[in-house]
Amino acid sequence: MLQRSTALASSRTEHLGVAEAPEADGRLYAERSLVADEGNGVDARHGVGLEECKAACDGNSACHSFSYSSFSKACYLKDREVTMESASKKERAWDWHFKTYFPVELDGAAPPPLVPLPMLANDSDSVLGHAYVERSLVASKGREIYGTFPVTLATCEELCDRAAACHSFTYSRTQQACYLKVAEVSMEDAPREPAYLDFKTYIKLPMCSSHTCTQDTILLPNAERIPGSDDRTCCQAACSSHACAKDMLLLPSAGGIPGSDDSTCCEAACSSHGCAQDMILLPNAERIPGSDDNACCEAACSSHTCAEDMLLLPGAGEIPGNDDSTCCEAA
């Protein structure tokens, strides 16, 4: 993650942890896990923000990297030149919340635009709420994308909802501390031993609205509010899977209609209609939806008046037609 330092006097606003783009340029910094060999300390600041720590390093010629904790707001300037490949320090109970920051060069290229991290949705955006399940703190928590305190558990869930990269988070009720993670964890993952304070891991559950139902099934109503990722949890039968009774047909777009009975899924076929006198059912009436003469019937020869010296054919009431050549024979 690349970040540009700003002057201490730069104006800044905070909204759920997202800072506005800086007005003054400083060195560009990369964030990584805490390095094993941090070098010698050249200065220390307490109760400061990340931008102030960057500015302090910019103003100290001996500073080539620094460690910073958003949790304790502690800043330690170092003389060690580090890279992304430098060995990481084994996580310990007292410094797990520190990250190492070091200046980077972009080979003359323009720096990347500043973007909100971890890409939180705006207040005006529609945000899909997720369900979360609590478990013991996992041993491998994954990369952290954001941390803040003091906040409620509900706020931490909202932050994870609004960050597309967030798949889990850790939370302490005692400290009201919230750390969003990219790791996709499960109830079967190994727990951290020993546990740290009262931190728990919360797993973001997928919602049914993101599931694609199999053929002849359709998502349940309010799928966006139901946690799940399989047909059994998220889907119901669609009318396309229903076999209508005799003389009935599936409704158009049956694949998009939930249901499994004739009253929901079917309509009358013309084969069930009784045509008026001197009319006869259309061919393939069992495949034609309808229940009236206009939709289902055509004229029978019995309604035709033959020309002089001609007679209606026998069984004219069962023969479709309305002309001499179809309905009549010579007298």
C-alpha positions in Angstrom: 0.0 0.0 0.0 1.5 3.3 -1.1 0.8 6.5 0.9 2.0 10.1 0.5 3.0 12.1 3.5 1.5 15.6 4.1 2.6 18.7 5.8 1.5 19.0 9.4 -0.5 22.1 8.7 -2.5 20.4 5.9 -6.2 20.4 6.5 -7.6 17.0 7.0 -11.1 15.6 7.6 -12.0 12.2 8.9 -15.0 10.1 8.0 -15.0 6.6 9.2 -11.2 6.6 9.0 -10.9 8.0 5.4 -8.7 11.1 5.0 -9.1 13.6 2.2 -6.3 13.9 -0.3 -3.4 16.0 1.0 -2.7 19.5 -0.2 1.1 19.4 0.3 3.4 16.8 -1.2 5.9 14.7 0.8 7.8 11.5 0.2 5.8 8.5 -0.9 5.6 5.7 1.7 4.9 2.0 1.5 3.3 0.1 4.4 4.3 -3.5 5.3 4.4 -5.8 8.3 6.8 -4.9 11.1 10.4 -5.8 10.0 12.6 -8.1 12.1 15.6 -5.7 12.1 14.3 -2.1 12.5 17.8 -0.6 13.0 18.5 2.2 15.5 15.9 4.7 16.7 16.5 8.3 15.8 13.4 9.8 17.3 10.1 8.9 18.9 6.7 10.6 19.1 3.6 9.7 21.1 0.0 10.6 20.6 0.4 11.5 16.9 -1.3 10.5 13.7 0.3 8.6 10.8 0.6 11.8 8.8 2.6 13.5 11.6 4.9 10.5 11.8 5.5 10.7 8.1 6.2 14.4 8.3 8.6 13.8 11.2 10.5 11.2 9.1 10.6 13.6 6.1 12.1 16.3 8.3 14.9 14.0 9.7 17.7 13.3 7.4 18.7 10.2 9.5 15.2 8.7 9.1 15.0 5.9 6.5 11.9 4.1 7.9 9.6 4.2 10.8 7.3 2.0 12.8 3.8 3.2 13.7 0.8 1.9 15.6 -2.7 3.3 14.8 -3.8 1.6 18.0 -1.4 3.3 20.4 -0.6 6.3 18.1 3.1 5.7 18.7 5.8 6.7 16.1 9.4 5.4 16.1 11.8 6.8 13.5 14.5 4.4 12.4 17.8 4.6 10.5 17.3 1.3 8.7 16.7 1.2 5.0 14.1 -1.6 4.4 12.2 -3.1 1.5 9.1 -5.3 1.0 11.5 -8.3 1.0 13.0 -7.6 4.4 12.3 -10.3 6.9 9.2 -9.8 9.1 9.3 -9.8 12.9 7.4 -12.6 14.6 4.2 -11.3 16.0 4.3 -10.6 19.7 1.6 -9.6 22.3 3.0 -6.1 22.7 3.8 -4.9 19.2 1.3 -6.8 16.9 -0.4 -3.5 16.0 2.8 -1.9 14.6 3.5 -1.6 10.9 6.8 -0.5 9.2 6.7 2.4 6.7 9.5 3.3 4.3 10.0 5.8 1.5 9.8 4.5 -2.1 10.8 5.9 -5.5 8.6 5.7 -8.5 11.3 6.0 -11.2 10.2 9.4 -12.3 6.6 8.3 -12.9 3.7 10.3 -11.5 2.6 9.0 -8.1 -0.7 7.0 -8.0 -3.8 9.0 -7.1 -4.7 9.0 -3.4 -7.8 6.8 -2.8 -9.7 6.1 0.3 -8.5 2.9 2.0 -10.0 0.5 2.4 -12.3 1.8 -0.3 -15.2 2.5 2.0 -18.6 3.1 0.3 -20.0 6.6 0.6 -23.0 7.3 2.9 -25.2 7.8 -0.2 -24.2 4.4 -1.6 -26.4 1.4 -1.1 -24.4 -1.0 1.1 -25.3 -4.6 1.4 -25.4 -5.7 5.0 -23.9 -9.0 6.0 -24.3 -11.4 8.8 -21.3 -12.2 11.0 -20.5 -15.2 13.2 -18.2 -14.8 16.2 -15.4 -17.3 17.0 -12.2 -17.4 19.0 -9.3 -15.3 17.7 -7.7 -17.1 14.8 -4.0 -17.8 14.7 -3.6 -16.4 11.2 -5.6 -13.2 11.0 -4.4 -12.1 7.6 -3.5 -8.7 6.3 -5.0 -5.8 8.1 -6.6 -3.1 5.9 -8.0 -0.8 8.6 -8.1 -0.3 12.4 -10.0 2.1 14.6 -11.1 2.6 18.2 -13.2 3.3 20.2 -16.2 1.9 18.2 -19.1 -0.4 18.9 -19.3 -4.0 17.4 -22.2 -2.8 15.2 -20.0 0.0 13.8 -17.2 -2.5 13.1 -19.6 -4.7 11.2 -20.7 -1.6 9.2 -17.1 -0.8 8.3 -16.5 -4.3 7.1 -19.8 -4.2 5.1 -18.6 -1.0 3.4 -15.1 -2.3 2.6 -15.2 -4.7 -0.3 -11.8 -6.2 0.6 -13.0 -7.1 4.2 -13.8 -10.7 4.8 -13.3 -10.8 8.5 -12.4 -8.6 11.5 -11.1 -8.8 15.0 -12.8 -6.9 17.8 -12.3 -6.3 21.5 -15.3 -5.3 23.6 -13.0 -4.2 26.4 -10.9 -1.9 24.2 -13.7 -1.3 21.7 -11.0 -1.8 19.1 -11.8 -2.9 15.5 -9.4 -4.3 12.9 -10.6 -5.2 9.4 -8.9 -8.1 7.7 -8.7 -9.5 4.1 -8.5 -13.1 5.3 -11.3 -15.5 4.6 -11.5 -17.6 7.7 -13.7 -20.4 8.9 -14.8 -21.9 12.2 -12.3 -24.8 11.6 -9.2 -22.5 11.4 -6.7 -22.9 14.2 -7.2 -20.5 17.2 -4.4 -18.2 18.5 -2.7 -19.7 21.5 -2.6 -18.0 23.8 -5.5 -15.7 23.1 -4.9 -11.9 23.2 -7.1 -10.0 25.7 -10.8 -10.5 24.8 -10.3 -10.2 21.0 -12.6 -12.4 18.9 -12.6 -13.0 15.2 -15.8 -12.3 13.3 -16.4 -14.0 10.0 -18.4 -12.2 7.2 -21.0 -14.6 5.8 -22.0 -14.4 2.2 -25.6 -13.3 1.5 -28.0 -15.3 -0.6 -28.3 -12.3 -3.0 -24.9 -13.2 -4.4 -25.8 -16.8 -5.0 -26.8 -18.1 -8.5 -29.6 -20.7 -8.2 -29.6 -23.8 -10.3 -32.0 -24.4 -13.2 -35.7 -24.4 -12.2 -35.1 -22.7 -8.9 -35.3 -19.0 -7.9 -33.9 -16.9 -5.1 -36.0 -16.5 -2.0 -37.6 -13.1 -1.3 -35.3 -10.8 0.7 -32.3 -12.8 -0.3 -30.1 -9.8 0.4 -31.0 -10.3 4.1 -30.4 -14.1 4.3 -26.9 -15.5 5.0 -26.1 -18.4 2.7 -24.4 -19.6 -0.5 -26.3 -22.8 -1.6 -29.5 -23.7 -3.2 -31.0 -25.3 -0.1 -30.6 -22.1 1.9 -31.1 -19.5 -0.8 -33.5 -20.9 -3.4 -37.0 -22.1 -3.9 -38.7 -24.0 -6.7 -39.6 -22.1 -9.8 -42.8 -22.9 -11.8 -40.6 -24.2 -14.6 -40.1 -27.3 -12.6 -43.9 -27.9 -12.1 -45.9 -30.3 -14.3 -49.3 -28.8 -14.9 -52.5 -30.9 -14.8 -54.2 -32.1 -18.0 -55.7 -29.2 -20.1 -53.4 -26.7 -18.4 -50.2 -24.9 -19.5 -47.2 -23.3 -17.7 -47.4 -19.5 -17.4 -45.1 -17.5 -19.6 -41.7 -16.9 -17.9 -42.4 -19.8 -15.5 -38.6 -19.9 -14.7 -38.9 -16.5 -13.0 -42.1 -17.3 -11.0 -41.7 -19.0 -7.6 -44.2 -21.9 -7.1 -45.0 -25.5 -7.4 -48.8 -25.8 -7.9 -51.3 -25.4 -10.7 -53.0 -22.3 -9.2 -49.6 -20.4 -9.1 -47.9 -21.8 -12.2 -50.5 -22.8 -14.7 -53.3 -21.4 -16.9 -56.1 -23.1 -18.8 -55.3 -24.6 -22.2 -57.8 -24.3 -25.0 -58.3 -28.1 -24.9 -60.4 -27.5 -21.8 -62.7 -25.0 -23.6 -66.1 -25.9 -25.1 -66.6 -24.0 -28.3 -69.9 -22.4 -29.2 -72.3 -24.0 -31.8 -70.9 -24.2 -35.3 -67.3 -23.7 -34.0 -64.5 -26.2 -33.5 -61.3 -26.2 -31.4 -58.1 -25.0 -33.1 -55.5 -27.7 -34.0 -53.1 -28.4 -31.0 -55.6 -26.7 -28.7 -53.8 -28.4 -25.8 -50.8 -26.2 -26.5 -52.6 -23.0 -26.8 -53.4 -20.9 -23.6 -57.0 -19.6 -23.5 -60.6 -20.1 -22.4 -62.8 -18.3 -24.9 -64.0 -18.8 -28.5 -61.8 -16.0 -29.8 -58.6 -17.6 -28.5 -59.5 -21.2 -28.9 -62.0 -21.8 -31.7 -62.5 -21.5 -35.5 -65.6 -21.7 -37.6 -66.9 -25.2 -38.4 -68.4 -26.1 -41.8 -71.8 -26.4 -40.1 -72.0 -22.6 -40.1 -71.3 -22.4 -43.9 -74.1 -22.0 -46.5 -73.2 -24.0 -49.6 -73.8 -22.8 -53.1 -76.8 -23.9 -55.3 -76.8 -27.6 -56.1 -74.3 -28.3 -53.3 -74.7 -29.9 -49.9 -72.8 -29.8 -46.6 -70.5 -32.7 -46.1 -71.5 -35.3 -43.5 -70.1 -34.4 -40.1 -69.8 -30.7 -41.1 -69.9 -29.7 -37.4 -66.5 -31.4 -36.9 -64.8 -30.0 -40.0 -63.1 -26.6 -39.8 -63.8 -24.3 -42.7 -66.1 -21.7 -44.3 -66.0 -22.2 -48.0 -67.5 -24.6 -50.6 -64.4 -26.4 -51.5 -63.8 -27.4 -47.9 -67.3 -27.9 -46.6 -69.6 -28.9 -49.6 -70.1 -31.6 -52.1 -72.2 -31.8 -55.2 -75.9 -32.5 -54.7 
